[in-house]
Each structure stands twice: as C-alpha cells, then as structure tokens.
C-alpha cells in the first residue's frame, strides 16, 4: 500500500508563492497518475492538477497559468508550484496517487494553504 506524506503548506500573501511536496513510500514510476486536490471549508473537494503516468498534465481553470505540477521519479515525489496566489486558493491541499494498473487510489494527509494579507 502506497503511503503519501504531504508538506510545504503554510501562510502566504496574495501574489506570493508556495511549493507543495508529496513523497510516496514506494516507487511510483509507471502506471500511476498523480494529482493534487483541494478542499476549502464548506466546499466540495476539487481537482487542482494532475500529471499522468505518461507525463501529461492538466489543470483546473482557476489555477491555469499560476500552478505547475511536476514529479521527481527518482525521489518518488510530486510537487505543486503555486505562484500568484489568491485568497481563493486557501484550502487544505491533498495529494493523490492512482494506480492505473490496480485501479486503487491513495491519499496523503493534506496540508493547509492560507493566502491572506
């Protein structure tokens, strides 16, 4: 079972930047889609960004041009670079790994991102 540990959240000012990391307990090279979700208080969880096992990326419209998802296969880690942050980005961010072979989904514990002046 893949275990995920997310880190990098915190407080940022509007127009500031943060980078989130999510480290997996085992190799996630090949057959895994990796993604970041977020959930704000009173709102549904939403997909923020995804990088497929083939390396293709996709983003929520609200973060396009500001967020970048990437991965370091050697370190079994997925990153979310967040630039030009807005108060609306405030949420708990959760990483997810989905095995396209075993059709199983794994979640990290979440990390709080707060954007406020």
C-alpha positions as CSV (number, residue, x, y, z in Angstrom):
1,X,0.0,0.0,0.0
2,X,1.4,3.4,-1.0
3,X,1.7,5.9,1.8
4,X,1.9,9.6,0.9
5,X,3.3,12.4,3.1
6,X,2.5,16.0,2.0
7,X,4.4,19.0,3.1
8,X,5.0,22.6,2.2
9,X,1.8,24.3,3.1
10,X,1.6,27.5,5.2
11,X,0.7,31.1,5.1
12,X,1.3,33.2,2.0
13,X,0.5,36.7,1.0
14,X,-1.6,37.4,-2.1
15,X,0.6,37.2,-5.2
16,X,3.1,35.1,-3.2
17,X,4.3,31.6,-3.9
18,X,4.4,28.2,-2.2
19,X,5.6,24.8,-3.3
20,X,3.9,21.7,-2.0
21,X,5.6,18.3,-2.0
22,X,4.1,14.8,-1.7
23,X,6.5,11.9,-1.1
24,X,5.4,8.4,-1.7
25,X,6.7,5.4,0.3
26,X,7.5,3.3,-2.8
27,X,8.2,3.7,-6.5
28,X,5.5,5.5,-8.4
29,X,7.2,5.3,-11.8
30,X,4.9,3.8,-14.4
31,X,1.2,3.1,-14.0
32,X,0.4,5.9,-11.6
33,X,-1.4,9.1,-12.1
34,X,-0.5,11.7,-9.5
35,X,-2.7,14.7,-8.6
36,X,-3.4,17.4,-6.2
37,X,-6.9,18.2,-4.9
38,X,-8.0,20.9,-2.5
39,X,-10.9,21.4,-0.2
40,X,-12.0,24.7,1.3
41,X,-14.4,24.9,4.2
42,X,-17.9,24.3,3.1
43,X,-16.9,23.4,-0.4
44,X,-16.5,20.2,-2.3
45,X,-13.1,18.7,-2.9
46,X,-11.9,19.8,-6.3
47,X,-9.1,18.5,-8.6
48,X,-6.4,21.2,-8.9
49,X,-3.8,19.5,-11.1
50,X,-2.9,16.1,-12.4
51,X,0.2,14.5,-14.1
52,X,-0.4,11.2,-15.7
53,X,1.9,8.2,-15.8
54,X,2.8,9.4,-19.4
55,X,3.7,12.8,-18.1
56,X,0.7,14.7,-19.4
57,X,-0.6,17.5,-17.2
58,X,-4.0,19.1,-16.8
59,X,-5.2,21.9,-14.5
60,X,-8.3,23.4,-13.1
61,X,-9.3,26.5,-15.0
62,X,-8.9,28.5,-11.8
63,X,-5.2,27.7,-11.5
64,X,-4.0,27.6,-15.1
65,X,-1.0,29.7,-15.7
66,X,-0.3,30.0,-12.0
67,X,0.2,26.5,-10.7
68,X,2.6,23.8,-12.1
69,X,2.6,20.1,-11.2
70,X,5.7,18.1,-11.6
71,X,7.3,14.9,-10.4
72,X,10.7,13.6,-9.4
73,X,10.6,9.9,-10.3
74,X,13.9,9.2,-8.5
75,X,12.6,10.6,-5.3
76,X,9.0,9.3,-5.7
77,X,7.8,12.8,-5.2
78,X,5.2,15.0,-6.8
79,X,5.3,18.8,-6.5
80,X,2.8,21.6,-6.9
81,X,4.4,25.0,-7.5
82,X,1.9,27.7,-6.8
83,X,2.5,31.2,-7.9
84,X,0.5,34.4,-7.8
85,X,-1.6,33.0,-5.0
86,X,-5.0,34.4,-4.3
87,X,-7.2,34.3,-1.2
88,X,-9.5,31.9,-3.1
89,X,-6.7,29.4,-3.1
90,X,-7.0,29.0,0.6
91,X,-7.8,25.3,1.3
92,X,-6.4,22.0,2.5
93,X,-4.4,20.5,-0.3
94,X,-4.3,16.8,-0.7
95,X,-2.1,14.6,-2.9
96,X,-3.5,11.6,-4.6
97,X,-1.9,8.7,-6.4
98,X,-4.0,6.5,-8.6
99,X,-2.8,3.1,-9.8
100,X,-4.0,2.7,-13.4
101,X,-3.0,-1.0,-13.1
102,X,-4.6,-2.0,-9.9
103,X,-7.3,0.8,-10.0
104,X,-6.6,1.8,-6.5
105,X,-6.4,5.3,-5.1
106,X,-4.2,6.5,-2.2
107,X,-4.4,9.8,-0.4
108,X,-2.0,11.9,1.6
109,X,-2.9,13.6,4.9
110,X,-3.4,17.1,3.5
111,X,-1.5,20.3,4.1
112,X,-3.1,23.7,4.8
113,X,-2.5,26.6,2.5
114,X,-3.8,30.0,3.6
115,X,-3.5,33.1,1.4
116,X,-4.0,36.3,3.4
117,X,-2.5,39.7,3.8
